Amino acid sequence: MKTPAPAWTCGLALVLLLLLAVLQTTTAQKNDIDIYSLTVDSKVSSRFAHTVVTSRVVNRADTMQEATFQMELPKRAFITNFSMIIDGVTYPGNIKEKAAAQEQYSAAVARGESAGLVKATGRKMEQFQVSVSVAPAAKVTFELVYEELLKRNLGVYELLLKVQPQQLVKHLQMDIHIFEPQGISFLETDSTFMTSELENALTTSQTQTKAHILFKPTLSQQQKSSEQKDTVINGDFIVRYDVNRTLSGGSIQIENGYFVHYFAPEGLPTIPKNVIFVIDKSGSMRGKKIQQTREALIKILDDLSPKDQFNLVPFSEEATQWKPSLVPASAENVKKAKTYAAGIQAQGGTNINSAMLMAVQLLERATREELLPSGSVSLIILLTDGDPTVGETNPETIQRNVQDAIGGQYSLFCLGFGFDVSYAFLERLALDNGGLARRIYEDSDSALQLQDFYQEVANPLLTAVAFEYPSNAVEDVTQDNFRLLFKGSEMVVAGKLRDQSPDVLSAKVSGQLLMQNITFQTESSMAEQEEFQSTKYIFHNFMERLWAYLTIQQLLEQIVSASDAEKQTLKTRALGLSLNYSFVTPLTSMVVTKPEGQEQSQVAEKPVENENRNRNVPLGHSVFRYQDFMGMRRSGMTAAEMLPSFSSRLGPPGPLRPHYSFDSFSNPNLRLRAPVLTSAPSGFDEMLHGVDFKIKETTSTHAPPGELPSPSALTEAPAAILPLPGQSVDRLCVDIEHSQGPMNLLSDPDQGIEVTGHYEIEKAQFSWIEVTFRDPQLQVHATPTRVVVTRNRRNSAYKWKNTLFSVMPGLKMTKDEAGLLLLSSPDKVTIGLLFWDGPGQGLRLLLRDTDRFSSHVGGTLGMPPMALHSGHPQKSPLPSNKQCPEFLCVSRPPCLYPLLIHPLSLRPVLPGCALGAPNRGR
């Protein structure tokens, strides 16, 4: 049987969410069902992903046990096959028309059996689960196959695997092959569970057009520790990449009588846009929702281009407009709009009809009076969290009113906040008017979700895009006309080749750019497609399946906004393709057969987004089970009791290094002891690079060999620890009271690194620290609650407790269970960020490998060495004001903020410091 290939139109974000099969039993039976093999084989061929998950289990108990196969897959993926092999007998899943499977489904429900096998589990995933009884010593093989055309989003494809075996597995393997004829421009991996031991189990290889990622950990690498037999593998594994592209008509690829055409030209200028934000401020938005909406709106306004025009239409029972007409996104107007947005309060009912018509009228008036830039694009972005309750409340009437008013002139994008809104209503409203709908999930990162959506539509490149092919060469072509192309997305067209088609397939892509017609030409030779014959990267008839998948997805979208007369025709065609290519879609079901005597009629159906309404859908399983030294400390454990567990994560003891112990930073009689040699574990102490914080009333002895910085020491630990080459006992003073607002802490143009932060004098801590890299383009924004990583205009939020392991070209980013985030590169300074949540809590900034700073380093913590002075504070005078910049604390000893210079080399002294807690007693 042929297996169809998934496809998607406007964008190219490879979001392959693979969730390694999870075999779960009751607690008592947990060790009876043994997963001895678990593999994921994923082949990504020209953006089309074919994934096979195979799990093999054995019942090691003396009695019958139940084994549960559970995994998660992307919402946009279609299941194509599922089977169980029990004692050599195969029990397949049969895909049928939903109506035909309904009788078996209803009978199972009537018997009280759990008939539904697939359910939505979060933002991007669906969970597939099936259980079967297993005789003693019997073996079962589960195999699930699904396919998806991966969508380009904000310039990247993302392959996400959620790995949750929940036990040690003798043979655990993820094998990912990627083949892109256009060439792979960059490739990076990311993980929330990777450890230094597991890193050795990961191999990545790449050629111009192919990539291979293999993850094959041994049993010992999977273990949390030699004492703990639980698996450490529990979280996400992500592969991100993009392909080479030029300012051309795109890439046409041909295989076995079918073609696919990818179009995302590089180098096009951004078209100015006119955007109206229609913001629900009804009573149901009160609290966190309106707070996050204000936060996101303020950030989005900052991102507007000076060439854009905009306006705000907040609404509850009545709609109001911020300005009587659209205004240019000048710095002054944006500042005023941000002030206005910050004052939006939630109360009253929900009058969507009035608000939408007001937004359209604003655009109509501006168009009529020729106030909009020629060739610009007009967008309306609606955000609401509920159904209409005031004014016109009939959804169908509102849909007609809005569609008639817009008249095909503007694009409407609808954002549904939470699950109290009718997603079907918003989806039809958007699709009727050339846009799309998106659900915004209620969570701590809702503001980031809003910002990310805006980034997807922030940069229009082309309007009225049309694809043309010779009529004697192709047939059954998917959608070939599109209203808008946005930066970072991709348009995809697929079709069949006619029997007597020419040897060369040509294509013309036309569109409008700033009122100018623009045309691209491209062609592809049938003879140049031999690379698609490699079975290592290609699965059977993949392009035909891609065409079928894309056709079905587009038909399902058309059904949403079609008339009753059209719907049946569209459904009939989509159903025929679903059955022919064995896809589980909203129109089909999979009936899973089982051995005689067990439940006979479990049915797998495809959930649809609107079915999740009014559900409190969680974001997924907790991705970690761990102990952290902060939690141990809160539980009353001593440093000695914490050390064995903490040290096991930090690694073995490192080499002997100079350490400095000093008294409390708030002590006006601060003394720097002479260096002593101690042995310290690698990891956290390695980051401190030999600085040992000890708080004692006397200056007697140094810490015992191997002892870590104690929690009490970290209570008064400096906010920044920057060991640098130079003299052994020097200190520098920084008076942060002279630095109101954001500070440039460090900048090195040669390294392409900038560190900024905001220090709150009253709280004596940083409220945020931000690290920006030029190459790769990456920004890390750390606050006491989370870390936000921005790359390719995409935001990813991580809690401090979550671990992270990311490798990208030119940079490695890791975060351990203790919350220490490290940003490192072979030729760059290593930057560390840590949130300490004990007494004296706050963000900590740490630097390592500081001898890699260039001579152009600057910033508050990167000043010239003339600011240094030696000796004890009570014995050596501080530099005069003439010698030091104003920001230095030169007015009274001892320094408000002592800075420790650690000897790392004989190179000339570069500035460095340990930024301490303020001296309350001065």
C-alpha positions, -999 to 999 in steps of 0.1 A, spaced: 0 0 0 13 34 -9 20 58 20 12 95 13 35 123 21 25 153 41 28 188 28 19 224 37 16 256 20 27 290 33 57 285 53 84 261 59 89 254 95 99 219 99 81 211 130 84 173 134 72 165 169 84 130 176 75 117 210 94 85 216 70 58 226 62 57 262 52 23 277 34 28 309 20 3 334 7 6 369 32 13 396 31 -23 408 37 -36 373 63 -10 363 92 -34 362 72 -63 348 68 -49 313 103 -44 300 110 -22 269 140 -39 255 141 -19 222 127 16 213 136 32 180 126 62 160 135 62 123 127 96 107 134 104 70 130 140 60 131 142 22 126 176 7 106 189 37 85 158 39 89 137 70 81 100 73 85 87 109 84 51 121 83 45 159 90 9 169 88 -4 205 95 -40 215 84 -52 250 84 -84 269 64 -95 300 88 -107 326 61 -114 352 46 -148 359 11 -134 353 -8 -116 325 1 -79 324 -11 -49 304 14 -30 282 5 5 271 20 20 240 18 58 243 34 85 222 28 120 209 29 132 173 25 166 156 -11 179 152 -4 185 115 8 149 110 -14 121 96 -11 86 111 -7 62 82 -2 29 99 -3 11 132 3 -25 140 10 -49 169 28 -82 165 20 -106 194 35 -140 194 42 -138 157 7 -127 147 2 -92 133 -28 -72 143 -31 -42 119 -50 -10 122 -75 -6 94 -83 29 81 -120 34 73 -145 62 66 -154 77 99 -191 68 95 -182 32 89 -160 30 120 -186 48 141 -207 16 148 -176 -1 164 -167 30 182 -202 35 197 -204 -2 207 -171 1 226 -183 32 244 -215 14 253 -195 -14 269 -176 12 290 -144 7 271 -120 35 263 -125 36 225 -107 68 216 -70 63 210 -59 99 200 -64 131 219 -49 166 219 -23 170 246 -10 205 241 -1 232 217 15 211 190 9 175 199 -16 147 199 -13 116 220 -18 82 206 -23 54 231 -32 17 229 -31 -11 255 -29 -48 251 -27 -77 276 5 -97 274 10 -133 286 40 -142 307 72 -142 288 54 -131 256 68 -104 234 49 -76 216 61 -52 189 43 -19 184 49 1 153 34 35 145 39 54 112 30 90 105 38 116 79 39 154 77 49 181 53 70 204 75 63 240 74 89 268 73 84 292 101 105 324 108 132 310 85 137 275 100 125 239 99 122 224 133 123 187 140 111 181 176 113 147 193 98 143 228 117 115 244 100 98 274 107 61 277 102 62 315 126 33 320 161 23 309 160 7 274 187 -17 263 184 -6 226 173 30 224 180 49 192 169 79 172 180 78 136 173 110 116 182 114 79 176 147 62 179 152 24 175 186 8 184 190 -29 187 228 -24 215 223 1 214 226 39 225 261 49 227 255 86 220 227 111 217 229 149 205 206 177 188 214 210 178 193 240 163 196 274 177 164 288 212 161 274 241 156 298 278 154 292 275 116 292 246 116 267 264 141 245 289 114 237 260 92 224 250 119 198 267 120 164 259 145 137 273 145 102 265 168 73 273 172 36 261 198 12 226 182 8 224 156 35 225 154 73 225 124 96 218 127 133 221 95 154 214 93 191 222 59 206 229 60 244 240 30 263 223 18 295 249 35 317 245 68 298 208 67 303 210 63 341 207 93 364 235 80 384 251 47 394 228 46 425 196 57 406 184 33 380 158 57 366 164 72 331 176 107 327 161 108 292 129 127 296 123 158 275 128 174 240 153 167 213 152 193 185 169 196 151 167 229 134 178 237 99 172 257 67 181 253 31 201 274 6 180 298 -15 185 327 -39 165 354 -55 149 331 -80 117 313 -90 124 286 -63 132 249 -65 112 223 -85 118 187 -75 105 157 -94 100 121 -84 81 92 -100 56 113 -120 50 140 -94 65 174 -87 68 199 -58 77 235 -62 91 255 -32 92 292 -34 108 316 -8 131 340 -27 159 358 -8 168 394 -10 133 410 -15 126 443 3 99 444 29 66 460 18 53 487 42 22 477 60 -8 493 75 -19 474 105 -48 478 129 -47 460 162 -83 451 174 -79 442 211 -105 426 233 -106 444 266 -139 428 279 -142 417 315 -132 381 307 -97 395 298 -92 409 333 -61 398 352 -32 380 336 -47 380 301 -49 418 297 -15 422 314 1 398 289 -17 415 261 -4 449 271 31 435 274 30 419 240 14 450 223 41 473 237 68 450 224 50 447 190 47 484 187 85 487 192 90 463 163 70 484 138 90 498 109 91 536 105 75 530 71 45 513 86 12 530 96 -10 517 125 -38 523 148 -54 506 179 -90 496 183 -96 483 218 -132 471 224 -156 457 250 -192 467 249 -182 495 225 -153 499 202 -130 529 205 -101 541 183 -68 554 197 -65 580 168 -91 591 143 -70 577 115 -39 556 109 -6 573 119 30 567 108 51 545 131 74 573 141 93 572 173 70 598 188 38 580 177 50 546 189 59 561 223 24 576 227 8 544 215 28 524 241 16 547 269 -20 543 257 -16 505 255 -2 503 290 -34 519 303 -58 495 286 -81 480 313 -105 451 310 -142 454 317 -176 450 300 -190 428 273 -177 417 239 -188 435 208 -167 419 180 -189 431 151 -187 468 160 -149 466 165 -142 448 132 -164 472 112 -146 502 128 -112 487 119 -123 482 83 -138 518 81 -104 532 93 -87 514 64 -114 524 39 -112 560 48 -74 561 46 -75 544 12 -102 567 -1 -83 598 10 -50 583 -4 -33 585 30 -16 551 27 18 545 11 15 532 -25 20 495 -28 16 490 10 -2 460 25 -32 464 49 -37 439 78 -62 436 106 -51 416 137 -80 406 160 -73 393 195 -102 380 216 -108 355 243 -146 349 240 -177 348 219 -196 379 210 -220 390 238 -230 425 229 -244 440 197 -246 415 169 -240 381 185 -248 357 157 -215 344 144 -227 338 108 -240 373 106 -207 388 119 -189 366 94 -210 380 65 -207 416 78 -169 414 80 -165 397 47 -187 422 29 -169 451 45 -134 439 37 -143 429 2 -111 411 -5 -90 442 0 -74 435 34 -61 404 52 -76 394 86 -57 374 112 -76 361 143 -60 352 176 -81 332 201 -69 336 237 -76 305 256 -104 279 252 -135 300 260 -136 313 224 -151 296 194 -121 287 174 -143 276 145 -158 311 143 -124 328 143 -110 303 118 -138 309 93 -135 347 99 -98 346 90 -100 322 61 -129 341 45 -106 371 44 -72 359 33 -57 353 67 -54 325 93 -64 318 129 -42 309 158 -49 299 193 -30 317 221 -26 293 251 -30 307 285 4 303 301 33 323 314 46 328 278 13 341 263 29 374 256 57 357 237 32 337 217 16 370 206 49 385 197 59 354 177 27 355 157 33 391 149 68 383 137 53 358 112 33 386 95 55 415 102 74 415 69 53 411 38 74 405 7 50 399 -22 13 402 -29 -10 384 -54 15 356 -60 5 332 -89 22 300 -102 19 290 -138 30 257 -155 25 245 -191 -9 230 -194 4 201 -214 29 192 -187 10 191 -154 -24 183 -139 -42 181 -105 -21 210 -92 -26 221 -56 -34 258 -47 -14 280 -70 -26 315 -61 -17 332 -28 -26 366 -13 7 373 6 42 359 10 59 368 43 95 368 52 106 335 68 78 315 53 75 294 21 49 287 -6 45 251 -17 28 239 -49 26 202 -59 10 183 -88 11 154 -112 31 152 -144 12 143 -176 22 111 -193 37 128 -223 51 158 -205 83 175 -218 117 166 -205 120 199 -188 93 213 -165 93 252 -165 74 275 -142 66 312 -139 59 328 -106 44 363 -107 35 388 -79 35 424 -69 62 443 -51 56 480 -42 31 484 -71 55 468 -95 48 435 -112 76 410 -107 81 377 -125 104 348 -117 113 319 -141 126 285 -131 128 250 -146 138 215 -137 150 186 -158 135 152 -153 170 136 -157 185 156 -128 163 138 -102 184 107 -98 193 116 -62 158 107 -52 166 70 -58 186 66 -25 165 44 -2 186 57 28 170 91 25 139 84 4 108 63 12 86 48 -15 66 73 -37 73 101 -12 65 129 -36 31 114 -45 23 111 -9 34 147 -3 10 158 -31 -18 139 -15 -11 152 20 -10 188 8 -41 184 -13 -60 170 17 -49 198 40 -60 224 16 -93 207 10 -99 206 47 -92 244 49 -116 251 21 -144 231 38 -142 256 67 -154 286 47 -173 268 19 -210 270 13 -232 240 22 -234 231 -15 -196 231 -19 -188 213 13 -200 179 2 -180 179 -30 -148 190 -11 -154 163 16 -159 136 -10 -126 144 -26 -107 147 7 -122 114 19 -112 96 -13 -76 107 -10 -75 99 27 -86 63 21 -65 58 -10 -33 69 8 -42 55 43 -43 88 62 -61 92 95 -77 126 89 -108 143 104 -128 123 78 -114 89 85 -108 66 115 -84 37 122 -99 6 138 -72 -12 159 -77 -49 161 -66 -70 191 -63 -107 200 -95 -126 207 -109 -121 241 -96 -85 245 -113 -52 236 -121 -56 199 -130 -21 187 -106 7 197 -107 35 172 -82 62 164 -96 95 151 -80 128 142 -89 155 167 -97 189 153 -87 222 170 -123 233 178 -130 201 197 -106 213 224 -129 241 233 -134 246 271 -108 221 279 -80 230 302 -54 214 280 -20 211 297 12 218 279 23 182 283 40 160 308 64 174 333 97 170 314 120 166 343 123 147 375 153 160 393 168 173 425 183 207 427 206 220 453 183 249 460 155 225 468 178 205 490 188 236 508 152 246 514 146 211 528 172 217 555 201 197 541 236 208 550 262 215 525 279 183 533 247 164 527 241 181 494 276 176 481 274 139 469 243 146 448 254 179 435 290 168 428 277 139 407 262 164 383 291 187 383 316 161 374 348 148 389 372 170 409 392 193 386 429 202 388 444 222 416 438 259 410 443 291 429 413 299 450 404 331 468 384 331 500 372 363 514 350 376 542 315 388 538 311 413 510 292 436 532 320 437 558 337 472 556 369 455 567 370 433 536 402 414 534 416 394 505 434 363 516 465 350 499 458 324 473 456 288 484 455 256 463 424 235 466 408 208 445 373 217 433 347 198 412 342 209 377 309 224 366 297 253 388 331 258 404 347 256 370 326 285 360 338 305 389 372 297 376 389 293 410 370 319 430 359 303 463 334 322 484 336 316 522 320 337 548 337 334 582 342 357 611 380 350 611 406 348 584 420 315 596 420 286 572 409 279 537 381 256 526 387 218 528 397 203 494 368 197 471 343 217 491 318 237 470 307 273 476 282 270 504 247 283 502 255 308 529 284 321 509 262 325 479 238 346 500 264 373 499 280 362 466 287 390 441 262 397 414 289 394 388 321 373 389 345 382 361 380 367 367 404 382 343 441 381 335 463 404 356 476 410 391 467 386 418 451 410 444 435 439 428 400 454 431 379 478 413 349 498 423 317 504 404 291 528 417 259 516 401 240 544 416 254 566 388 239 542 363 201 547 362 182 524 338 198 497 316 236 495 318 261 484 292 279 459 314 303 445 288 308 449 251 335 436 228 329 444 191 357 420 180 340 391 199 306 402 188 293 401 223 273 426 243 260 422 279 235 447 293 215 447 325 193 466 349 204 468 385 178 477 411 195 496 439 166 491 464 166 453 459 204 451 454 200 428 425 197 427 387 161 427 375 174 415 341 206 407 322 207 404 284 234 388 264 235 395 226 257 377 201 264 390 166 273 356 150 252 335 154 225 361 158 212 353 193 198 371 222 194 357 258 172 377 282 174 365 318 150 376 345 145 361 380 116 340 366 128 327 333 152 328 304 140 339 269 162 330 239 155 349 207 168 334 174 156 340 139 129 363 154 115 333 173 112 334 211 117 303 233 111 306 271 127 284 296 122 282 334 154 282 355 146 247 366 145 233 331 177 219 316 189 229 281 215 217 257 218 235 223 245 234 197 245 258 168 271 270 144 296 290 165 279 287 199 270 261 225 243 269 251 237 246 281 217 249 313 220 224 341 196 213 368 211 239 392 200 266 367 235 276 355 232 288 319 265 288 300 271 303 266 304 291 252 323 290 219 359 277 211 371 312 205 348 334 226 345 343 262 322 320 281 293 338 297 273 323 326 240 333 340 225 319 372 195 327 393 201 322 430 168 318 448 181 315 484 186 344 508 200 373 489 184 359 458 190 374 424 207 370 390 244 363 389 267 370 359 298 350 355 326 350 329 352 325 320 380 324 294 383 361 297 418 361 282 398 359 249 386 395 252 400 418 226 417 451 234 384 468 225 364 455 254 343 482 270 313 487 292 308 493 330 327 461 338 351 464 309 370 496 316 408 503 310 432 489 336 439 524 350 409 519 371 427 491 391 444 496 424 462 472 447 463 465 484 439 464 512 412 491 513 422 504 547 459 507 537 460 518 500 444 550 488 418 547 460 425 564 427 416 600 424 386 612 404 410 624 377 423 589 372 390 571 371 357 575 352 327 589 370 311 555 374 338 543 397 332 544 435 361 567 444 345 589 470 348 567 501 365 535 510 358 507 512 343 502 478 306 499 475 311 471 449 345 452 452 359 437 420 383 408 422 409 403 396 421 367 393 455 358 378 450 337 347 479 346 325 508 370 321 489 391 295 484 428 302 457 434 328 421 435 314 393 447 336 373 423 356 352 423 387 330 406 412 300 428 416 290 425 453 260 433 474 259 470 485 274 481 518 244 490 538 264 505 566 283 532 547 
